[in-house]
Amino acid sequence: MKLRGQIATVIVTFNRLDMLKDTIESLRNQTKKIDKIIVVNNSSSDGTEEWLNLQSDLLVIKQDNLGSSGGQYTGWETAYELGYEWLWVMDDDVLPELDCLEKIWDYKSENIIVAPLRYTPLGLPFVESDIKKANLTNPFKSIWKEMLISEDLTNEKIQCDGITFEGPLLHYSVIDKIGLPQKNFFIYGDDTEYSIRALKNNINSYIITNARLNRRLEYTDLTKVFNWKHFYIIRNLIAIDKLNANFWVRNIRPFGYLFAWAIKANPFEYKIMVLNGFLKGIFYKSQK
């Protein structure tokens, strides 16, 4: 714990070496100094490991491909155990502006989480993927009660019940209070679950609109394009409810997910995947 007072950045990477290089270069040149950059390499096979081995200023952790959530878990745990006071987290496909950390730093507090406003590859403000209000009480409505919209961007900061792991800054005491992200979510929803868990413990999350972080890849709405990732979407959404929602949502809404996606799922093996995701979600155990 001797390093308390310093800032660590965690990046999770998997087979995006060119993007990773750009992200690290941006972090190295932030106007607000970062004390350590921690890179969690989920066993990339595109030359990432070899390049990282040549970077003397990075702390590199190689692990099996545990997905974004497994990478975030490892990175956060490492930064916490090494004694860093502030943690700034992201994936390898984002590029923070050079003053991004400085601008969210102005709003930091030990009992809140602050994050930059994300922009699309076309340079437009990225909205409609952060949850302003989550529904954890009505089992017959979606979890997405109210989403961030363009009109919100006139505010200097926007409170959101669910933010992404693309640039949030938090104090180590948040981890003391609520633990680490869900290690076994693999992809999808680990950031939403963490934000909701924080909110339940009176730790609000805010988007700071004058701080900019650029996404390098177009956003894909995974709820609309059915593929193998839907196992994780279904399981994790149900797990979020089981871990955080009221009795009625925990016990009714999962069946809504099962019914809605079983109808969409084709070919037949996808229907089996939906059922498997449903069952794994119902019996999910928290791994904080």
SERO-4910 file (N, C-alpha, C, O; in steps of 0.05 Angstrom, whole numbers):
BEGIN
 pado doro    nc1    nc2    nc3   cac1   cac2   cac3    cc1    cc2    cc3    oc1    oc2    oc3
  Met    A     16    -24      0      0      0      0     17     25      0      6     47      2
  Lys    A     43     23     -2     61     46      1     58     67    -21     67     89    -18
  Leu    A     47     59    -44     45     78    -67     21     95    -66     17    112    -84
  Arg    A      3     93    -47    -22    108    -47    -15    138    -53      2    150    -40
  Gly    A    -30    149    -72    -25    176    -81    -18    177   -110    -18    199   -122
  Gln    A    -13    154   -122     -6    153   -151    -28    142   -168    -47    130   -158
  Ile    A    -25    145   -194    -45    138   -214    -35    115   -231    -13    116   -242
  Ala    A    -52     94   -234    -46     72   -253    -68     71   -273    -91     75   -267
  Thr    A    -60     65   -298    -79     60   -320    -78     31   -327    -56     19   -329
  Val    A   -101     19   -330   -104     -9   -338   -115    -11   -366   -136      1   -372
  Ile    A   -101    -25   -384   -111    -30   -411   -112    -60   -415    -94    -75   -409
  Val    A   -135    -70   -425   -138    -98   -433   -135   -100   -463   -148    -85   -478
  Thr    A   -119   -119   -472   -115   -121   -501   -117   -150   -510   -110   -169   -496
  Phe    A   -126   -152   -535   -126   -178   -549   -126   -174   -579   -145   -165   -591
  Asn    A   -102   -180   -591    -99   -180   -620   -106   -153   -633   -119   -153   -654
  Arg    A    -98   -131   -622   -102   -105   -634    -77    -88   -631    -77    -66   -620
  Leu    A    -54    -99   -640    -29    -87   -634    -27    -58   -644    -17    -41   -629
  Asp    A    -36    -53   -668    -33    -25   -679    -49     -5   -662    -39     16   -656
  Met    A    -73    -13   -654    -89      5   -637    -77      7   -610    -76     29   -598
  Leu    A    -67    -15   -599    -54    -14   -572    -31      5   -572    -28     20   -553
  Lys    A    -14      5   -593      8     24   -594     -1     53   -592     10     69   -578
  Asp    A    -22     59   -607    -32     87   -607    -44     94   -579    -39    116   -570
  Thr    A    -58     75   -567    -69     81   -540    -47     86   -520    -49    105   -504
  Ile    A    -27     69   -520     -5     73   -501     10     99   -506     18    112   -487
  Glu    A     14    106   -531     27    131   -537     11    155   -526     23    173   -516
  Ser    A    -15    153   -529    -32    175   -518    -30    176   -488    -28    197   -476
  Leu    A    -29    153   -475    -27    152   -446      0    163   -436      2    177   -416
  Arg    A     21    157   -451     48    167   -444     49    197   -445     66    209   -431
  Asn    A     32    209   -462     34    238   -467     11    253   -454      7    276   -462
  Gln    A     -3    241   -436    -25    256   -423    -14    280   -408      7    279   -396
  Thr    A    -30    302   -409    -21    326   -394    -22    323   -364     -8    337   -350
  Lys    A    -38    304   -355    -38    295   -327    -22    270   -325    -29    249   -337
  Lys    A      1    270   -311     19    248   -311      7    222   -300     -6    223   -279
  Ile    A     12    200   -313      4    173   -304     30    160   -293     51    160   -306
  Asp    A     28    149   -269     51    137   -257     58    109   -267     82    102   -268
  Lys    A     38     94   -275     44     67   -285     22     59   -304     -2     63   -299
  Ile    A     30     48   -327     11     36   -346     13      6   -344     34     -6   -348
  Ile    A    -10     -6   -337    -12    -35   -334    -27    -47   -358    -50    -39   -363
  Val    A    -14    -65   -372    -27    -77   -396    -32   -107   -390    -14   -122   -383
  Val    A    -57   -114   -392    -65   -142   -389    -68   -154   -417    -86   -147   -432
  Asn    A    -50   -172   -424    -50   -185   -450    -64   -212   -449    -55   -230   -436
  Asn    A    -88   -213   -461   -104   -238   -461    -94   -258   -482   -109   -267   -499
  Ser    A    -68   -263   -481    -55   -283   -499    -59   -276   -528    -67   -293   -544
  Ser    A    -52   -251   -535    -53   -243   -563    -33   -259   -580    -13   -269   -570
  Ser    A    -40   -262   -606    -23   -278   -623    -14   -263   -648     -7   -274   -668
  Asp    A    -16   -236   -646    -10   -219   -670     16   -203   -667     19   -183   -680
  Gly    A     34   -211   -649     58   -197   -644     57   -178   -620     77   -165   -614
  Thr    A     34   -177   -607     31   -159   -584     50   -166   -562     63   -149   -550
  Glu    A     53   -192   -556     71   -200   -534     99   -192   -540    113   -182   -522
  Glu    A    108   -196   -564    136   -189   -571    141   -159   -569    161   -150   -559
  Trp    A    121   -143   -578    124   -113   -576    124   -104   -547    140    -88   -539
  Leu    A    105   -116   -531    104   -108   -503    129   -114   -488    137    -99   -470
  Asn    A    142   -136   -495    167   -144   -482    189   -123   -486    209   -123   -471
  Leu    A    187   -106   -506    207    -86   -512    201    -59   -498    217    -41   -500
  Gln    A    179    -57   -484    170    -32   -472    178    -32   -442    165    -45   -426
  Ser    A    199    -17   -436    210    -19   -409    193     -4   -388    196     -8   -364
  Asp    A    175     14   -397    160     30   -378    132     18   -371    117     30   -356
  Leu    A    126     -5   -383    100    -17   -378    101    -40   -359    122    -54   -358
  Leu    A     80    -44   -344     77    -68   -328     58    -86   -344     34    -80   -347
  Val    A     68   -109   -353     53   -126   -371     46   -152   -357     63   -165   -344
  Ile    A     21   -160   -359     12   -185   -348      0   -201   -371    -19   -192   -384
  Lys    A     11   -225   -375     -1   -243   -395    -18   -264   -381     -9   -276   -361
  Gln    A    -41   -269   -392    -59   -289   -381    -74   -303   -404    -73   -293   -427
  Asp    A    -88   -324   -398   -105   -337   -418   -126   -316   -426   -131   -297   -412
  Asn    A   -139   -321   -449   -159   -302   -458   -184   -305   -441   -201   -323   -446
  Leu    A   -186   -288   -421   -209   -288   -403   -229   -267   -411   -247   -260   -395
  Gly    A   -227   -256   -435   -245   -235   -444   -239   -209   -431   -221   -206   -414
  Ser    A   -255   -189   -439   -251   -162   -428   -255   -162   -398   -239   -149   -383
  Ser    A   -275   -176   -388   -280   -175   -359   -258   -189   -343   -250   -178   -322
  Gly    A   -248   -211   -353   -226   -224   -339   -201   -207   -339   -185   -208   -320
  Gly    A   -197   -193   -361   -174   -175   -363   -176   -151   -344   -157   -144   -330
  Gln    A   -200   -139   -343   -205   -117   -324   -201   -126   -296   -188   -112   -280
  Tyr    A   -211   -149   -289   -208   -160   -262   -179   -162   -254   -171   -152   -233
  Thr    A   -163   -174   -272   -135   -177   -266   -120   -150   -263   -104   -146   -245
  Gly    A   -126   -132   -282   -113   -106   -281   -120    -90   -256   -103    -78   -244
  Trp    A   -146    -89   -250   -154    -75   -226   -142    -87   -201   -132    -73   -184
  Glu    A   -143   -113   -199   -132   -127   -176   -102   -121   -173    -92   -116   -150
  Thr    A    -87   -121   -195    -59   -115   -194    -54    -86   -185    -37    -82   -167
  Ala    A    -67    -67   -196    -64    -39   -189    -70    -35   -159    -56    -21   -145
  Tyr    A    -92    -47   -150   -100    -45   -122    -79    -56   -104    -71    -44    -84
  Glu    A    -70    -80   -110    -51    -94    -92    -23    -80    -92     -9    -81    -72
  Leu    A    -16    -67   -114      9    -51   -115      7    -25   -100     27    -12    -95
  Gly    A    -18    -17    -93    -21      7    -77    -27     33    -91    -23     54    -80
  Tyr    A    -35     32   -116    -42     56   -131    -68     67   -120    -87     53   -115
  Glu    A    -69     94   -117    -92    106   -105   -115    110   -125   -138    106   -119
  Trp    A   -107    117   -150   -127    123   -171   -124    103   -194   -101     96   -201
  Leu    A   -146     94   -205   -146     75   -226   -161     86   -250   -185     93   -247
  Trp    A   -148     86   -273   -161     96   -298   -161     72   -318   -140     62   -324
  Val    A   -184     64   -327   -186     38   -341   -198     41   -369   -214     59   -374
  Met    A   -189     23   -387   -199     24   -415   -190     -1   -430   -175    -17   -419
  Asp    A   -201     -4   -454   -193    -26   -472   -173    -14   -492   -166      9   -492
  Asp    A   -164    -32   -511   -143    -25   -530   -154    -11   -555   -139     -4   -572
  Asp    A   -181     -8   -557   -192      4   -582   -202     32   -577   -220     41   -592
  Val    A   -192     46   -557   -200     73   -552   -175     91   -551   -153     81   -546
  Leu    A   -179    116   -557   -156    135   -558   -164    161   -543   -178    178   -554
  Pro    A   -155    164   -518   -162    188   -503   -147    212   -514   -123    210   -521
  Glu    A   -160    235   -516   -146    260   -522   -125    265   -501   -127    255   -478
  Leu    A   -105    280   -508    -82    283   -490    -89    297   -464    -74    294   -444
  Asp    A   -111    312   -463   -119    325   -438   -142    311   -425   -155    322   -408
  Cys    A   -148    286   -434   -172    272   -425   -170    267   -394   -189    273   -380
  Leu    A   -148    256   -385   -146    251   -356   -146    276   -340   -158    278   -319
  Glu    A   -133    297   -350   -132    322   -336   -161    333   -332   -167    344   -311
  Lys    A   -177    330   -352   -204    342   -350   -223    326   -332   -239    338   -317
  Ile    A   -220    300   -332   -237    285   -313   -225    287   -285   -240    285   -265
  Trp    A   -200    292   -283   -186    295   -257   -198    319   -241   -200    318   -217
  Asp    A   -206    339   -256   -218    363   -243   -244    356   -228   -252    371   -210
  Tyr    A   -256    334   -235   -282    327   -223   -280    303   -204   -300    294   -192
  Lys    A   -256    293   -200   -253    268   -185   -261    272   -155   -260    294   -144
  Ser    A   -269    250   -144   -275    249   -115   -273    220   -107   -277    202   -123
  Glu    A   -266    215    -81   -263    188    -72   -289    172    -73   -288    147    -74
  Asn    A   -312    186    -72   -337    171    -71   -354    173    -96   -378    169    -95
  Ile    A   -342    179   -119   -355    178   -145   -337    166   -165   -313    163   -161
  Ile    A   -348    158   -188   -333    149   -211   -338    169   -234   -361    176   -239
  Val    A   -317    178   -247   -320    197   -268   -308    186   -294   -288    171   -293
  Ala    A   -320    192   -317   -312    181   -342   -314    202   -364   -331    220   -362
  Pro    A   -298    201   -385   -300    220   -407   -323    214   -425   -334    192   -425
  Leu    A   -331    233   -441   -351    229   -462   -337    215   -485   -316    224   -495
  Arg    A   -349    194   -495   -337    179   -517   -347    189   -544   -370    199   -546
  Tyr    A   -330    187   -564   -337    196   -591   -334    173   -611   -318    156   -607
  Thr    A   -351    174   -632   -350    153   -652   -326    157   -670   -314    179   -670
  Pro    A   -319    137   -687   -297    141   -707   -302    164   -726   -284    174   -738
  Leu    A   -328    173   -729   -334    195   -746   -332    222   -732   -337    243   -744
  Gly    A   -325    221   -706   -321    246   -691   -346    257   -678   -346    280   -670
  Leu    A   -367    241   -677   -392    249   -665   -394    240   -636   -383    218   -630
  Pro    A   -406    255   -618   -410    246   -591   -424    219   -591   -444    215   -604
  Phe    A   -414    201   -575   -425    174   -574   -446    172   -552   -439    174   -528
  Val    A   -470    168   -560   -492    167   -540   -508    142   -545   -503    126   -564
  Glu    A   -528    138   -529   -547    115   -531   -534     88   -525   -544     67   -534
  Ser    A   -512     88   -509   -502     63   -499   -495     64   -470   -488     44   -457
  Asp    A   -497     88   -458   -494     92   -429   -522     94   -417   -539    109   -427
  Ile    A   -526     80   -395   -552     79   -382   -555    102   -362   -541    103   -341
  Lys    A   -572    122   -368   -577    143   -348   -593    132   -324   -586    138   -301
  Lys    A   -613    116   -330   -629    105   -309   -633     75   -315   -642     68   -336
  Ala    A   -627     59   -295   -631     30   -298   -657     21   -284   -664     32   -263
  Asn    A   -671      3   -295   -695     -8   -283   -689    -34   -269   -684    -55   -282
  Leu    A   -689    -33   -243   -684    -57   -227   -708    -64   -210   -705    -80   -191
  Thr    A   -731    -53   -216   -755    -57   -199   -780    -67   -215   -797    -79   -203
  Asn    A   -781    -62   -241   -804    -70   -256   -797    -94   -274   -782    -90   -293
  Pro    A   -807   -117   -268   -798   -141   -283   -809   -143   -311   -800   -159   -327
  Phe    A   -828   -125   -318   -841   -126   -344   -830   -105   -363   -839   -102   -385
  Lys    A   -809    -91   -354   -796    -71   -371   -766    -78   -373   -755    -92   -356
  Ser    A   -753    -66   -393   -725    -71   -398   -708    -58   -375   -717    -40   -362
  Ile    A   -684    -68   -372   -665    -56   -353   -657    -28   -362   -650    -11   -346
  Trp    A   -660    -23   -389   -652      4   -400   -676     23   -397   -690     28   -417
  Lys    A   -679     34   -374   -702     52   -369   -699     78   -384   -718     88   -395
  Glu    A   -674     90   -383   -669    115   -396   -640    116   -405   -622    112   -389
  Met    A   -635    122   -430   -608    122   -441   -598    151   -445   -614    170   -447
  Leu    A   -572    154   -445   -560    180   -452   -569    189   -479   -569    173   -498
  Ile    A   -576    214   -482   -584    225   -508   -569    251   -514   -556    262   -496
  Ser    A   -569    260   -539   -554    283   -547   -560    308   -530   -543    324   -524
  Glu    A   -586    311   -523   -594    335   -508   -581    336   -481   -579    358   -469
  Asp    A   -571    314   -470   -558    314   -444   -531    327   -445   -520    335   -424
  Leu    A   -519    329   -469   -492    338   -471   -487    368   -466   -465    377   -466
  Thr    A   -509    382   -461   -506    410   -454   -497    413   -424   -489    435   -416
  Asn    A   -499    391   -409   -490    391   -381   -460    385   -379   -450    370   -395
  Glu    A   -447    397   -360   -419    392   -357   -413    364   -346   -392    353   -351
  Lys    A   -432    353   -331   -429    326   -322   -457    313   -321   -477    327   -315
  Ile    A   -458    287   -327   -484    273   -330   -483    248   -312   -465    231   -316
  Gln    A   -501    246   -293   -502    222   -277   -514    199   -293   -534    202   -306
  Cys    A   -500    176   -292   -509    153   -306   -508    128   -288   -489    125   -273
  Asp    A   -530    112   -288   -530     88   -272   -511     67   -283   -501     50   -269
  Gly    A   -506     68   -310   -488     48   -322   -470     61   -342   -479     71   -363
  Ile    A   -444     60   -337   -424     70   -356   -406     47   -365   -405     26   -353
  Thr    A   -391     52   -387   -374     31   -398   -346     33   -385   -339     53   -372
  Phe    A   -331     12   -388   -303     11   -380   -285     23   -402   -265     12   -409
  Glu    A   -293     46   -412   -277     60   -432   -271     88   -420   -282    108   -429
  Gly    A   -252     88   -401   -243    113   -391   -251    122   -363   -245    144   -355
  Pro    A   -265    105   -347   -273    114   -320   -249    116   -301   -230    100   -303
  Leu    A   -250    135   -284   -230    139   -263   -243    135   -236   -264    146   -230
  Leu    A   -230    119   -219   -241    114   -193   -219    111   -172   -196    106   -178
  His    A   -226    116   -147   -208    115   -124   -207     87   -113   -227     72   -116
  Tyr    A   -184     79   -102   -182     52    -91   -202     45    -70   -209     22    -66
  Ser    A   -213     66    -56   -232     61    -35   -259     50    -47   -274     38    -32
  Val    A   -264     55    -73   -287     44    -86   -284     13    -86   -304     -1    -80
  Ile    A   -261      4    -92   -255    -25    -92   -257    -36    -64   -267    -58    -59
  Asp    A   -247    -20    -44   -250    -28    -16   -279    -33     -9   -286    -52      5
  Lys    A   -296    -16    -20   -324    -17    -12   -340    -37    -27   -357    -51    -15
  Ile    A   -336    -40    -53   -354    -58    -69   -340    -80    -84   -353    -97    -96
  Gly    A   -314    -81    -82   -299   -103    -95   -291    -97   -124   -291    -74   -133
  Leu    A   -283   -118   -138   -273   -117   -165   -296   -124   -185   -317   -133   -177
  Pro    A   -291   -119   -211   -311   -126   -231   -316   -157   -231   -299   -172   -221
  Gln    A   -338   -165   -243   -344   -193   -246   -324   -206   -265   -324   -201   -289
  Lys    A   -307   -224   -254   -285   -235   -270   -295   -253   -293   -283   -253   -314
  Asn    A   -317   -267   -289   -325   -288   -308   -348   -279   -327   -361   -296   -339
  Phe    A   -353   -253   -329   -372   -244   -349   -362   -248   -377   -377   -250   -396
  Phe    A   -336   -248   -381   -321   -251   -406   -325   -226   -424   -307   -210   -426
  Ile    A   -349   -223   -436   -355   -198   -450   -383   -190   -442   -400   -206   -434
  Tyr    A   -389   -164   -444   -415   -153   -442   -425   -151   -413   -428   -171   -399
  Gly    A   -430   -126   -405   -445   -121   -380   -429   -119   -355   -441   -112   -334
  Asp    A   -403   -126   -355   -388   -124   -330   -387    -95   -320   -387    -90   -296
  Asp    A   -385    -76   -339   -384    -48   -332   -411    -38   -321   -412    -23   -301
  Thr    A   -433    -47   -334   -460    -40   -324   -464    -51   -296   -474    -37   -278
  Glu    A   -457    -76   -292   -460    -88   -265   -444    -73   -244   -454    -69   -222
  Tyr    A   -420    -65   -251   -403    -51   -232   -415    -24   -225   -416    -16   -201
  Ser    A   -424     -9   -245   -437     17   -240   -461     15   -222   -465     31   -204
  Ile    A   -478     -6   -228   -502     -9   -212   -495    -17   -184   -507     -8   -164
  Arg    A   -475    -35   -181   -466    -43   -154   -455    -18   -139   -460    -15   -115
  Ala    A   -441     -1   -153   -431     23   -140   -454     41   -131   -454     51   -109
  Leu    A   -474     44   -149   -497     61   -142   -511     51   -118   -520     67   -101
  Lys    A   -514     25   -115   -527     13    -92   -512     19    -66   -523     19    -44
  Asn    A   -486     26    -69   -470     33    -46   -464     63    -44   -444     71    -33
  Asn    A   -482     78    -57   -481    108    -55   -456    119    -69   -445    140    -61
  Ile    A   -446    105    -90   -424    115   -106   -435    121   -134   -440    102   -149
  Asn    A   -440    146   -140   -451    154   -166   -430    154   -188   -406    158   -182
  Ser    A   -438    150   -213   -421    152   -236   -429    175   -254   -453    180   -258
  Tyr    A   -409    190   -264   -415    213   -280   -398    213   -306   -375    204   -306
  Ile    A   -410    222   -328   -396    228   -352   -389    257   -353   -407    274   -349
  Ile    A   -364    263   -358   -354    291   -359   -353    299   -388   -337    288   -404
  Thr    A   -370    318   -396   -374    322   -425   -351    337   -439   -349    337   -463
  Asn    A   -334    351   -424   -312    365   -437   -287    349   -439   -266    358   -449
  Ala    A   -288    324   -429   -266    305   -431   -272    286   -454   -294    274   -455
  Arg    A   -254    282   -472   -259    267   -496   -242    242   -498   -218    242   -494
  Leu    A   -256    220   -505   -243    194   -511   -254    184   -537   -279    182   -540
  Asn    A   -237    177   -556   -246    169   -583   -246    139   -586   -226    126   -581
  Arg    A   -268    128   -595   -270    100   -601   -258     96   -629   -263    111   -647
  Arg    A   -243     74   -632   -230     68   -658   -248     51   -676   -244     50   -700
  Leu    A   -266     36   -664   -283     17   -678   -312     26   -677   -320     38   -657
  Glu    A   -327     20   -698   -355     26   -697   -369      9   -676   -362    -14   -672
  Tyr    A   -389     20   -663   -404      6   -643   -423    -13   -656   -437     -7   -675
  Thr    A   -423    -38   -646   -442    -58   -655   -461    -64   -632   -453    -72   -610
  Asp    A   -487    -60   -637   -507    -67   -617   -510    -97   -616   -524   -109   -633
  Leu    A   -498   -110   -596   -498   -139   -595   -525   -150   -589   -530   -174   -593
  Thr    A   -544   -134   -580   -571   -144   -575   -587   -148   -601   -608   -159   -601
  Lys    A   -576   -137   -624   -591   -138   -649   -578   -157   -669   -592   -165   -689
  Val    A   -553   -164   -666   -539   -182   -684   -535   -209   -670   -517   -211   -653
  Phe    A   -551   -229   -677   -550   -254   -662   -526   -271   -671   -523   -277   -694
  Asn    A   -509   -278   -651   -486   -295   -656   -478   -308   -630   -493   -307   -610
  Trp    A   -454   -320   -629   -445   -335   -606   -443   -317   -581   -444   -327   -558
  Lys    A   -441   -291   -585   -438   -272   -562   -464   -271   -546   -463   -261   -523
  His    A   -486   -280   -558   -511   -278   -543   -512   -296   -519   -528   -291   -500
  Phe    A   -496   -316   -518   -494   -332   -493   -487   -314   -470   -499   -315   -449
  Tyr    A   -466   -297   -474   -457   -279   -453   -476   -257   -448   -480   -248   -425
  Ile    A   -489   -246   -469   -509   -225   -466   -531   -235   -448   -539   -222   -428
  Ile    A   -543   -258   -455   -565   -268   -440   -557   -276   -411   -570   -267   -392
  Arg    A   -536   -291   -409   -527   -299   -382   -521   -275   -365   -529   -274   -341
  Asn    A   -506   -255   -376   -497   -233   -360   -520   -214   -352   -520   -203   -330
  Leu    A   -539   -209   -370   -562   -192   -363   -578   -205   -341   -587   -191   -323
  Ile    A   -581   -231   -342   -596   -245   -321   -579   -244   -295   -591   -240   -273
  Ala    A   -553   -247   -297   -536   -245   -274   -537   -217   -261   -538   -215   -236
  Ile    A   -538   -196   -277   -540   -169   -266   -566   -167   -250   -566   -156   -228
  Asp    A   -588   -177   -261   -613   -177   -246   -611   -193   -220   -619   -184   -199
  Lys    A   -600   -217   -222   -598   -235   -199   -581   -222   -177   -587   -226   -153
  Leu    A   -561   -208   -184   -542   -196   -165   -552   -169   -153   -544   -162   -131
  Asn    A   -569   -155   -169   -574   -127   -161   -603   -119   -160   -610    -98   -148
  Ala    A   -621   -133   -173   -649   -124   -175   -666   -134   -152   -657   -150   -135
  Asn    A   -691   -125   -152   -709   -133   -130   -720   -162   -135   -714   -174   -156
  Phe    A   -735   -172   -117   -745   -200   -118   -760   -205   -144   -755   -226   -157
  Trp    A   -778   -187   -152   -795   -192   -175   -779   -192   -201   -784   -209   -219
  Val    A   -760   -174   -204   -743   -174   -228   -726   -199   -229   -723   -211   -250
  Arg    A   -714   -206   -206   -696   -229   -206   -711   -255   -214   -699   -273   -226
  Asn    A   -736   -256   -208   -751   -281   -213   -770   -282   -236   -781   -303   -243
  Ile    A   -774   -258   -249   -792   -257   -272   -778   -249   -297   -782   -262   -318
  Arg    A   -762   -228   -297   -751   -218   -321   -733   -238   -336   -733   -238   -361
  Pro    A   -718   -255   -323   -702   -275   -337   -719   -292   -357   -709   -299   -378
  Phe    A   -744   -298   -350   -761   -313   -368   -769   -297   -392   -774   -308   -414
  Gly    A   -770   -270   -389   -775   -253   -412   -752   -254   -431   -756   -255   -455
  Tyr    A   -727   -253   -421   -704   -256   -438   -704   -283   -453   -699   -284   -477
  Leu    A   -710   -304   -438   -711   -331   -450   -731   -332   -473   -724   -342   -495
  Phe    A   -755   -322   -469   -776   -323   -489   -768   -306   -513   -770   -315   -536
  Ala    A   -760   -281   -508   -754   -262   -530   -731   -273   -548   -734   -272   -573
  Trp    A   -710   -283   -536   -687   -291   -552   -690   -319   -564   -679   -325   -584
  Ala    A   -706   -336   -551   -711   -362   -562   -726   -360   -588   -721   -376   -607
  Ile    A   -744   -340   -591   -758   -336   -615   -740   -326   -638   -742   -335   -660
  Lys    A   -721   -308   -631   -702   -297   -651   -681   -317   -659   -671   -316   -682
  Ala    A   -675   -336   -642   -651   -353   -646   -655   -373   -669   -672   -391   -667
  Asn    A   -639   -370   -689   -637   -389   -711   -609   -390   -721   -596   -369   -722
  Pro    A   -598   -413   -728   -611   -440   -729   -617   -451   -701   -613   -438   -681
  Phe    A   -625   -477   -700   -635   -489   -676   -613   -489   -654   -620   -485   -630
  Glu    A   -588   -492   -661   -567   -493   -641   -565   -467   -625   -556   -467   -602
  Tyr    A   -574   -445   -638   -574   -420   -623   -596   -420   -601   -593   -407   -581
  Lys    A   -618   -435   -607   -638   -437   -586   -627   -452   -562   -634   -445   -539
  Ile    A   -611   -472   -567   -598   -486   -545   -579   -468   -530   -577   -469   -505
  Met    A   -565   -451   -544   -547   -431   -532   -563   -412   -514   -554   -405   -492
  Val    A   -586   -403   -524   -603   -385   -508   -611   -398   -482   -609   -386   -460
  Leu    A   -620   -423   -483   -628   -438   -459   -604   -441   -440   -607   -438   -416
  Asn    A   -581   -447   -451   -557   -450   -434   -550   -423   -421   -543   -423   -397
  Gly    A   -552   -401   -436   -546   -375   -424   -566   -369   -402   -558   -358   -381
  Phe    A   -591   -375   -406   -612   -371   -386   -605   -386   -360   -606   -375   -339
  Leu    A   -599   -412   -363   -593   -428   -339   -568   -419   -325   -568   -418   -300
  Lys    A   -547   -412   -340   -523   -403   -327   -528   -376   -313   -516   -371   -292
  Gly    A   -545   -359   -324   -551   -334   -311   -567   -338   -286   -561   -325   -265
  Ile    A   -586   -356   -287   -603   -361   -263   -586   -371   -240   -591   -364   -217
  Phe    A   -565   -387   -245   -549   -398   -224   -521   -385   -222   -503   -396   -210
  Tyr    A   -519   -361   -233   -493   -347   -232   -486   -340   -203   -503   -331   -188
  Lys    A   -461   -344   -197   -450   -337   -170   -430   -314   -174   -413   -315   -191
  Ser    A   -432   -294   -157   -415   -270   -159   -386   -278   -154   -379   -293   -136
  Gln    A   -369   -267   -172   -340   -272   -169   -326   -245   -169   -312   -238   -189
  Lys    A   -329   -231   -148   -318   -204   -145   -289   -204   -137   -277   -183   -134
***
